[in-house]
Amino acid sequence: MVSRNDLTILEEYNFYGEKRYRVCVKGTNIVINVKANDEKDALTKTLQILEQVGLTEEALSELRNIIGDKALCK
């Protein structure tokens, strides 16, 4: 399973009065936008989304090998 160590918060912003976060998966081009109260909540929600779409450690490792140096999130 993907962990918090695999995630980086790129940005915190407000959208129509809601606090939102852009969170990326390190070593990939995957960026998740979530509505959250704070950074901890944003990371938790991002992990839930990644679990729902089925991103496993094995798939993440393979994706990182394919993307290599072209990853937007390092």
N, C-alpha and C positions, 0 to 999 in steps of 0.2 A: 504494500500500500504506500502511496505517496505520503510524505510527512511534511511537517511545517518547515523543516530544514531545506526542502526542495522549493520553497516559495519565497518570493520577494515582493514587497509592496512597492509598486511603481509610483502611485499617485493617490492622494486623497482629495476629493472634490465634492462640491455640492451641486445637486441637480434637482431643480424644482423643490428646494427645501429639504432634500434628503441627503444625508452623508453617504457617499459612495467611495469605493476603493477599486483601483485597478491592480490586480495581483497577477504576477507571472510565475510560470514554472521554470526554474533555473535550467539553463542548457537547452531551452526550446523557444519556440515562437508563440507559445500558448499564453494568452492573456485572458483573465476572467474578470468581469466587472460585477461587483456585488454591493448591495445596500447593507450597511453595517453600522453599529453604534461606535465601534472602536477597532483598532488594528487586530486585536485578538479575535474578535467576532468575525472580522473580514477573513482571517486565515481559516477559521473553523468552517465558515460557509463555503469558502473556496475548496477545502478538502472534501466537503460533502458533495459539491458539484462534480469534482473530479472522480469521486467514487461512483456517483450515479452514471457517469459516462463510461465507466469501466477502465480508467487509466490505471494500470497496474505498474508495479516496479519494473517488471520485465519489459512491458511496452514502453515505459519511460526511458529505460536504458537503450532500447533499440532505436527509439526516436532520437535520442541524443547522439547516437552513433551516426545516424543518417544526416542530421542537421549539422553536426560538427561546429566549425567556426562561424557558421552563418546564423547562429542563434542570436536573437535580439536580446534575450534575457540571459545574462551570464552569471 
